[in-house]
Structure formats: C-alpha cells, structure tokens
C-alpha cells in the first residue's frame, strides 16, 4: 500500500476548507469555535483539545473493535485528528 504524506496533508487541508464552509459559510475561519469561546468563556483552542481527545478515543475504538460507526474509517479519523491538531495550534497562536 502506497502512502504519500504530502497527499495526506493536502487532503486534510481540502477537508478543513469544505467543513469550515459548511459550519460558518463565508464568515471567518473557525468562526463557530470563536463563537463557542464567546458563549462559554472557554478558549477555543481548549474546546478543540476536547475534540482531539474525542478523536483519540475513536482511534482506540478502531484498535480494539474496528469500525462500528457507519461512514467512518480509520483513515477519516486520522485526517480529522491531523486537522484538529492544526486548528488547535492556529487558534492558540491567534
């Protein structure tokens, strides 16, 4: 099986673009997370940390029981984990 890291990260950034537009339309990048911060007082990067923990739990589930969720795969989970890690760092720095 061939794996190209550059293609993996390119796919990840494409996913972020599509999902961000789905969540916030034409508003600022990660606007939904910024609103969460304003409503809860919890810094957005910490909210994303919780999502990262959720993805790590999902990875453990894949390791122990395989995929039990329709339309979810180990590969999708890996991309989501990479994306949340990048978004977390962006929010922390901005």
Buried (B, 14 or more C-beta within 10 A) or exposed (E): EEEEEEEEBEBBEEBBEEEBEEEBEEEEBBBBBBEBBEEEEEBBBBBBBEBBEBBEEBBEBBEEEEBEEEEBEBEBBBBBBBBBBBBBEBBEEE
